[in-house]
Amino acid sequence: MEKVHKLLAKDKKSVAELNKEEAAAELEYLAAEIARADNAYYQNDAPDLTDAEYDLLKHRNAEIEKLFPDLVRADSPSKRVGSEVLSKFGKIEHRFPMLSLGDVFSLDEVDDFVMSVKRFLNTPENITFMAEPKIDGLSFSARYENGIFVSGATRGDGVTGEDITANLKTIKQLPLKLPHGVPDILEVRGEVYMAKNDFFALNEKALAEHTKIFANPRNAAAGSLRQLDARITAERNLSIWAYTWGEVSSRQWQTQEEFFIKLKEWGFPVNPLNKLCSTLDEIEDNFQHIMEIRADLPYDIDGVVYKVNSIDLQNRLGFLTRTPRWAIAHKFPAEQALTRIVNIRVQVGRTGALTPVADLEPVNVGGVIVSHATLHNEDEIARKDIRIGDMVVVQRAGDVIPQIVEVKLDKRPAEAKPFVFPNVCPECGAHAIREENEAIRRCTGGLTCPAQAKERLKHFVSKDAFDIVGFGDKVVEEFFAEGILHNPADIFTLEERNKNNADDLFAHNTDKGLELEKRNGWGKLSVNNLFAAINQRRQITLPRFIYALGIPQVGSATALLLAKNYGSFDALQKDMCAKETAKLVAIDGIGGEMAKDIAEFFGEEHNLKVIAELRQYVEVENYVNDEVTDSLLSGKTVVFTGTLTSLTRGEAKALAQRFGAKVAGSVSSHTDFVVVGADAGSKAKKAAELGITILSEDDFIQMTR
Ligand code: IVH
């Protein structure tokens, strides 16, 4: 320290007075002193120089180097500041690919993941997972050879990344030299991020200097790291968390937990929130906790990552194409982002409902690129005063269609244009009418409207309806556009119509058939697969058939209610055609408006025609009620906790419901049974305290026998 002070003293020689020898000696001294100060500051969290002193040393070093460029040392502190400006990034091929993670959005899906891990490993034992905050930054890979940092790369496409060696070097948290004893070859991987306060400071500066404003810390981190001029990276405060590895010459750890201990020893920042969890309850509690503290963390996270702790088990589990089987990302529910509305257009649904849709400048909302959002109806547009050209906040939660939360009025451009809702159908030109007390305007074109006909077909073949594999939206669009398909019954005559009658030399019929296999993108195999998928559905359950008809307001749940209450399609149709709606409205769960829609549907001639035609080809099964109404579980409230071994949470829930139980998420005085799996935590404890009957998984299964 004394030496430092001497150096910083006023009477020190000016740089111009130094001779070469003195300059070299001072550079050597400065390199050591600055490295020591860096170490004290970044690795030990115990700075022993003030910022001003530190800056003076760096400045002195730079001045000497300017005058004696040939004396610049390999370990010079100025090398931390990339000085070369590149014209483009070089490429680095990852020896081990940098994979991504599968996403899930609910605890049930995490449970399914845990079950799938166990099933794959064929073990009833509990698996321990490392739960880590999912850092919202960008991943890096840093390669060390004999303990020295030699190169760094972005993830790129997972196989080849960009060479960001110079940029990574400027991140002070990244050690450039590792202690003795590390593997000769070691790639440490993790996330580069910008802390929230650094992000705000950067944007404030940008505002004052009229330079680029970043939308969020992630963008700022990416924009700062991927700089061809690494001096710019050096000016930005970037941070890292290390969490995995790539190539290693000899692995010295058996678990993810041990790896973190090593990383810390080697001087890498490791997130203190990483936590081992052995039960689903621990996973849930940890997720809740992380959600609660999320807003107060100094950096952005977008979920929690679970990794099988044991590396041996990880190796046994291996990989799917692009993601490991041993890890998954549990994402936080709703995500928001700011973007601009570039257009508003109106879509026509299968019941003729006109839905306004906003086309957006594509934006990343919680890891998914969003370019459309629903605007619901014309009142919604008026209520939020949404105009074309507006900047808006879009929100996405799980799989639902993205929505617009608010308009940023202070960002409204002068040319923003109000949207005039059409009163004719944009697809067929028929009048679009909005009934009194209705929020939605509808096209009156019925099945003469091509959009409605097409949407009905898409609905008909969809997953919860006829579920015809390979008959996606694209196929419907294609066949409909070419007049091969008009209504659902046409699907079941496709194979017959496709037959090449010209094979029969003596036939007068010269019809060549549809020749589907000769179409672009089709072949004999795909056509035959399609026919096979169609033929599998010539027999169908009653709820699916009712749902597939696309009766307004009738979703899967209502279709099931109708099936249960009528038992056969004939019974339903008979009542409806006789305008007997008394039974309908008496069903718990079917209101007056819905009953009106159902009756109206059967009142339309063309609907009856389509149904009659369909039933020539399709057998509709009668509904057999397999719900058990007098079981030990009927009317009871059940809570599941801990890891179940022979059922997934989803299966257990469905089973309980079939036996008449309600399934709840938390234990209260209203709970009747708590089914306790392996290693249950707080819920089992609470159940015991409240004196609630506790069942083992086997007890529960017995009750459903
Ligand atoms: S592990 C094979 N751990 O999430 C597993 N990734 O969706 C490789 N991420 O590309 C990744 N925090 O950029 C892992 N604690 C964490 C993470 C994390 C953030 C990012 C990473 C990765 C992406 C996958």
Residues whose N, C-alpha, C, O or C-beta is under 5 A from the ligand:
A	BS01	IVH	L99 S100 L101 E132 P133 K134 I135 L138 S139 E191 Y243 T244 V305 P324
